[in-house]
Amino acid sequence: MKLPKKVYLKELSDLQKELVKLQEWVVHTGLKVVVIFEGRDAAGKGGAIKRITESLNPRTCRVVALPKPTEKEVSQWYFQRYVAHLPSSGEMVLFDRSWYNRAGVERVMGFCTDDEYWEFLKSVPEFEDMLIRSGITLIKYWFSVSDEEQEKRFQDRINDETKNWKLSEMDLEARSRWVEYSKAKDVMFQYTDTKTSPWYVIESDIKRNARINCISHLLSKIPYEDIENKKLILPERQENSGYVRPPIDSMTYVPDVASKLAKITQSKK
C-alpha cells in the first residue's frame, strides 16, 4: 500500500534528522561506512540516494558513481579503481552501482570473459571480508522492480526531456535482456549473499515506500548515539563605522525573471 504523501514527507523529514545524527556519530567515532546500491535500471536507486544525502554534509558523505573504465583501468586489478574511493575515518561513501557491475552488465553484455566473471564471484566474498575486517561497515542494497513498473518508468524518461539523460543505449539494450539479467542476479546472490556481507532486498515498485524502508533499515544497521554539540550563539553584528556600500549600478546583477513572473501571475488573478 502506497504511503500518503503527507505521511511520507513527515516520516522522511524525521528520518533525515536521524541521518544527520548518524553522520555526526560517524565523524565523532571515526567510523568508515560503505553503502552499495544495486538493482535494475529505473529501480529507484538514485532517488533513494538523493533522499539520504540531501540533508547530510557532503564533506563527509559522498556518492560514487563511476563511469565506464578507462583503458588503463581495464588493465588493473578489477577492484583497484573502487578501492581508491573507499572511506577514510569519519566518512560515509554511497556507491551508486559498484564492483558488482561485473556480475551484472559486464556478464550479460559480454564485457568480460567467463574466466574474469567466475574469478570475480570467487573473489568478492574474500574482498568484502577484508574490507569488514579492516573496520569498514559494509551494507548492500538490491532494489527490486517489476517488469511492468520498469517499463512505465522507461516510458516516463523517454517522454520527459528533463529525464532523457537517465536512459543510455545500454539501458535500452538491457530491456531486451530482462531474463538474462534475472539469471545473472540469481547467480550473484548465490555467491555473494554471505553471512558476513548479506544482500538486503528492497521492493521498489512504490518509490515512497522504498525510500522510507531503505533509510529506516540503514539507520537500524549502524548503532549510533546523539552527539551533544556545543550550542551556537550568533554574535552581535559588527557596528558600521563609516563603511559605504558601492552603488547598485556599479555591479552586474542577474535579470530578475522571478519578479516579472510574479507580476504576470498576479495580474491574471
C-alpha positions as CSV (number, residue, x, y, z in Angstrom):
1,M,0.0,0.0,0.0
2,K,1.4,3.4,-1.0
3,L,2.1,5.8,1.8
4,P,0.0,9.0,1.6
5,K,2.2,12.0,0.6
6,K,1.7,13.9,3.8
7,V,2.7,10.8,5.9
8,Y,5.6,10.1,3.6
9,L,7.0,13.7,3.8
10,K,6.7,13.7,7.6
11,E,8.4,10.4,8.0
12,L,11.1,11.3,5.5
13,S,11.8,14.5,7.5
14,D,12.1,12.6,10.7
15,L,14.4,10.0,9.2
16,Q,16.6,12.7,7.6
17,K,17.1,14.2,11.0
18,E,18.2,10.9,12.3
19,L,20.6,10.6,9.3
20,V,22.2,13.8,10.4
21,K,22.7,12.3,13.9
22,L,24.1,9.2,12.3
23,Q,26.6,11.3,10.3
24,E,27.7,13.2,13.4
25,W,28.3,9.9,15.2
26,V,30.3,8.5,12.2
27,V,32.5,11.6,12.2
28,H,32.8,11.7,16.0
29,T,33.8,8.0,16.3
30,G,35.8,7.7,13.1
31,L,33.6,5.0,11.6
32,K,34.1,4.1,7.9
33,V,30.8,3.3,6.2
34,V,30.2,1.9,2.7
35,V,26.7,1.5,1.3
36,I,26.2,-0.2,-2.0
37,F,23.1,0.4,-4.2
38,E,22.4,-2.1,-6.9
39,G,19.4,-3.1,-8.9
40,R,17.9,-2.9,-12.4
41,D,17.7,0.3,-14.4
42,A,15.0,2.6,-13.1
43,A,14.6,0.6,-9.9
44,G,14.9,3.8,-7.8
45,K,18.4,3.7,-6.5
46,G,19.2,7.3,-7.5
47,G,16.1,8.6,-5.8
48,A,16.8,6.8,-2.6
49,I,20.4,8.1,-2.6
50,K,19.3,11.7,-3.1
51,R,16.9,11.4,-0.1
52,I,19.7,10.1,2.1
53,T,22.3,12.7,1.1
54,E,20.2,15.9,0.7
55,S,20.4,16.7,4.4
56,L,24.0,15.5,5.0
57,N,27.3,17.3,5.0
58,P,28.9,16.5,1.6
59,R,32.4,16.9,3.1
60,T,32.0,13.6,5.0
61,C,29.3,11.8,2.9
62,R,29.9,11.4,-0.8
63,V,28.3,9.5,-3.7
64,V,30.5,7.4,-6.0
65,A,29.1,6.7,-9.5
66,L,32.0,5.6,-11.7
67,P,31.8,5.9,-15.5
68,K,33.0,3.3,-17.9
69,P,36.6,2.2,-17.0
70,T,39.4,3.7,-19.0
71,E,41.8,1.6,-21.0
72,K,44.3,1.9,-18.1
73,E,41.7,0.9,-15.5
74,V,40.7,-2.2,-17.6
75,S,44.3,-3.4,-17.3
76,Q,44.3,-3.0,-13.5
77,W,43.2,-5.5,-10.8
78,Y,39.4,-5.3,-11.1
79,F,38.8,-3.9,-7.6
80,Q,41.5,-1.3,-7.9
81,R,39.5,1.6,-9.1
82,Y,36.9,1.0,-6.4
83,V,39.4,0.8,-3.6
84,A,40.5,4.3,-4.4
85,H,37.1,5.6,-3.4
86,L,36.7,3.8,-0.1
87,P,36.1,5.9,3.0
88,S,38.7,7.3,5.4
89,S,37.9,7.6,9.1
90,G,34.7,9.5,9.7
91,E,33.4,9.2,6.2
92,M,30.3,7.6,4.6
93,V,30.5,6.5,0.9
94,L,27.5,5.6,-1.1
95,F,28.2,3.6,-4.3
96,D,25.6,4.2,-7.0
97,R,26.5,0.9,-8.6
98,S,29.7,-0.7,-7.6
99,W,32.1,-3.6,-8.3
100,Y,29.0,-5.7,-8.9
101,N,28.9,-4.3,-12.4
102,R,31.0,-7.4,-13.4
103,A,28.2,-9.7,-12.1
104,G,25.5,-7.8,-14.0
105,V,26.0,-5.6,-17.0
106,E,29.5,-6.9,-17.8
107,R,28.3,-10.5,-17.7
108,V,25.1,-10.0,-19.6
109,M,26.6,-7.7,-22.3
110,G,29.7,-9.8,-22.7
111,F,32.1,-7.1,-21.5
112,C,34.2,-9.6,-19.5
113,T,35.4,-13.2,-20.2
114,D,34.0,-16.2,-18.5
115,D,37.2,-16.6,-16.5
116,E,37.0,-13.0,-15.3
117,Y,33.4,-13.4,-14.3
118,W,33.9,-16.6,-12.3
119,E,37.1,-15.3,-10.7
120,F,35.1,-12.2,-9.6
121,L,32.4,-14.3,-8.0
122,K,35.0,-16.3,-6.2
123,S,36.9,-13.2,-5.1
124,V,34.1,-10.9,-3.9
125,P,33.4,-12.7,-0.6
126,E,37.1,-12.6,0.2
127,F,37.4,-8.9,-0.8
128,E,34.4,-7.9,1.2
129,D,35.6,-9.9,4.3
130,M,38.9,-8.0,4.1
131,L,37.0,-4.6,4.0
132,I,34.9,-5.6,7.0
133,R,38.0,-6.9,8.9
134,S,39.7,-3.6,8.2
135,G,37.0,-1.8,10.1
136,I,34.6,-0.8,7.3
137,T,30.9,-1.1,7.8
138,L,29.5,-2.6,4.6
139,I,25.8,-2.6,3.7
140,K,24.5,-3.8,0.4
141,Y,21.0,-3.0,-1.0
142,W,19.3,-4.6,-4.1
143,F,16.4,-2.5,-5.4
144,S,13.9,-4.9,-7.0
145,V,11.4,-3.6,-9.5
146,S,8.8,-5.4,-11.6
147,D,9.0,-5.6,-15.4
148,E,5.7,-3.6,-15.6
149,E,6.9,-0.8,-13.3
150,Q,10.3,-0.6,-15.0
151,E,8.6,-0.2,-18.4
152,K,6.4,2.5,-17.0
153,R,9.4,4.4,-15.7
154,F,11.3,4.0,-19.0
155,Q,8.3,5.5,-20.9
156,D,8.3,8.4,-18.4
157,R,12.0,9.0,-19.0
158,I,11.6,8.9,-22.8
159,N,8.8,11.4,-22.8
160,D,10.3,13.8,-20.3
161,E,13.1,16.0,-21.6
162,T,14.5,16.5,-18.1
163,K,14.9,12.8,-17.6
164,N,16.2,11.7,-21.1
165,W,19.7,11.7,-19.7
166,K,18.7,8.8,-17.4
167,L,18.4,6.5,-20.3
168,S,21.5,5.3,-22.1
169,E,21.9,3.0,-25.1
170,M,23.0,0.3,-22.6
171,D,19.7,0.8,-20.6
172,L,17.7,0.3,-23.8
173,E,19.7,-2.8,-24.7
174,A,19.1,-4.2,-21.2
175,R,15.4,-4.1,-21.8
176,S,15.6,-6.9,-24.3
177,R,17.7,-9.0,-21.9
178,W,15.4,-9.0,-18.8
179,V,15.6,-12.7,-18.3
180,E,19.4,-12.8,-18.7
181,Y,19.7,-10.1,-16.1
182,S,17.4,-12.0,-13.8
183,K,19.6,-15.1,-14.2
184,A,22.8,-13.1,-13.5
185,K,21.3,-11.6,-10.4
186,D,20.3,-15.0,-9.1
187,V,23.9,-16.3,-9.6
188,M,25.3,-13.2,-8.0
189,F,23.2,-13.7,-4.9
190,Q,24.1,-17.3,-4.7
191,Y,27.8,-16.4,-4.5
192,T,27.8,-13.1,-2.7
193,D,24.8,-13.1,-0.3
194,T,27.0,-14.2,2.6
195,K,26.6,-14.3,6.3
196,T,29.2,-11.6,6.9
197,S,28.0,-9.4,3.9
198,P,24.4,-10.1,3.1
199,W,22.2,-8.5,0.4
200,Y,19.2,-6.6,1.7
201,V,16.4,-6.6,-0.9
202,I,14.1,-3.5,-1.2
203,E,10.8,-3.8,-3.1
204,S,10.8,-0.6,-5.1
205,D,7.7,-0.5,-7.3
206,I,6.4,2.1,-4.9
207,K,9.1,4.8,-4.7
208,R,7.9,6.5,-1.5
209,N,7.8,3.2,0.4
210,A,11.1,2.0,-0.9
211,R,12.9,5.2,0.3
212,I,11.3,5.1,3.8
213,N,12.2,1.3,4.0
214,C,15.7,1.9,2.9
215,I,16.5,4.8,5.2
216,S,14.9,3.1,8.2
217,H,16.9,0.0,7.6
218,L,20.1,1.8,7.1
219,L,19.7,3.6,10.4
220,S,19.0,0.3,12.1
221,K,22.2,-1.3,10.9
222,I,24.6,1.3,12.3
223,P,24.3,1.8,16.1
224,Y,24.7,5.5,16.9
225,E,24.1,7.9,19.7
226,D,23.2,11.6,19.9
227,I,26.3,13.8,20.0
228,E,25.9,16.8,22.3
229,N,27.1,19.6,20.2
230,K,28.2,22.9,21.6
231,K,25.3,25.3,21.3
232,L,26.0,28.0,18.7
233,I,25.2,31.6,19.6
234,L,25.0,34.2,17.0
235,P,27.4,37.1,17.8
236,E,26.2,40.7,17.5
237,R,26.8,42.2,14.1
238,Q,29.8,44.5,13.7
239,E,28.9,48.1,14.0
240,N,29.2,50.2,10.9
241,S,31.9,52.7,11.5
242,G,31.8,54.6,8.2
243,Y,31.6,51.8,5.6
244,V,29.7,52.9,2.5
245,R,28.3,50.2,0.2
246,P,29.1,50.7,-3.5
247,P,26.2,52.0,-5.7
248,I,24.0,49.2,-7.0
249,D,24.5,50.2,-10.6
250,S,28.3,49.5,-10.2
251,M,27.6,45.8,-10.1
252,T,26.2,43.4,-12.6
253,Y,23.0,41.7,-11.3
254,V,21.3,38.8,-13.0
255,P,17.9,39.7,-14.5
256,D,15.0,39.4,-12.0
257,V,12.9,36.9,-14.0
258,A,11.2,35.8,-10.9
259,S,9.7,39.2,-10.1
260,K,8.4,39.5,-13.7
261,L,6.7,36.1,-13.4
262,A,5.2,37.1,-10.1
263,K,3.7,40.3,-11.6
264,I,2.3,38.3,-14.6
265,T,0.8,35.7,-12.3
266,Q,-0.7,38.4,-10.0
267,S,-2.2,40.3,-13.0
268,K,-4.0,37.1,-14.1
269,K,-5.8,36.6,-10.8
